[in-house]
Amino acid sequence: MNYSTEINSEGFAVINNVYTENEVEKLISLIENVTENNSDNAAFRKSLDLFAIRQFHKEIPETLDFIFNQNLKDIIESNFGKGYFITKSIYFDKPEKSNWFVAYHQDLTISVDKKIESENFENWTIKQNQFAVQPPKEILEDNFTIRIHIDTTTKDNGALKVINNSHSKGILRIEKLDFEKEKKTMCEVEKGGIMIMKPLLFHASNKTTNNERRRVIHIEFSKQQLPDGLEWSEKTFLQNN
């Protein structure tokens, strides 16, 4: 289960069959139970094109035992080592008729518990009553994201498009990339599979065209200690890790 060479060279890897059908159905059941009974929760964002739950692992902590099954724990340890913790999680539900799309971008911000001026921490914003900031690229380069797919995701219902190896170029304006010369990959993932990606990998997704739902649990990880009293606002250690 070692994909570290691929992750380091391409910036991503797709791994199918991480979760059984039963594990996926259990996750869906837990999510639906909470969303049906908490529709006015401020962490829930609902529109015709997207339903999202911010701070997902705190809103529905019961899912963590199923998310971090032995397969996922082995994948994390064999590819990244020990000591990583959750720094952010979001659940995305893209409905069957969604026109929601996302242009190519890098994931440049982290969520922190307060605003403290610190060298090379830039572009402060507040989202959902928590602070977000762009840290030095060294922090982003060491982090990784796992996207857990609880629906089969193809080019027709919003699978991520990525620019291979774009994570190796640092923080970059999209105009600096020569699209004609860059290799691009459509990252189709089966139900119960995952996609691992580096935050600086340029990625995008298209509108849904096949009337099929796309649900993804997006979890970001780090093992970095932040400077000057800053702390990750959603920091959660993994059990047995």
Secondary structure, 3 states (H helix, E strand, C coil): CCCHHHHHHHCEEEECCCCCHHHHHHHHHHHHHHHHHCCCCCCEEECCCCEEEECHHHHCHHHHHHHCCHHHHHHHHHHHCCCCEEEEEEEEEECCCCCCCEEEECCCCEEECCCCCCCCCEEEEEECCEEEEECCHHHHHHCEEEEEECCCECCCCCCEEEECCHHHHCCCCHHHCCCCCCCEEEECECCCCEEEECCCCCEEECCCCCCCCEEEEEEEEECCCCCCCCCECCCEECCCC
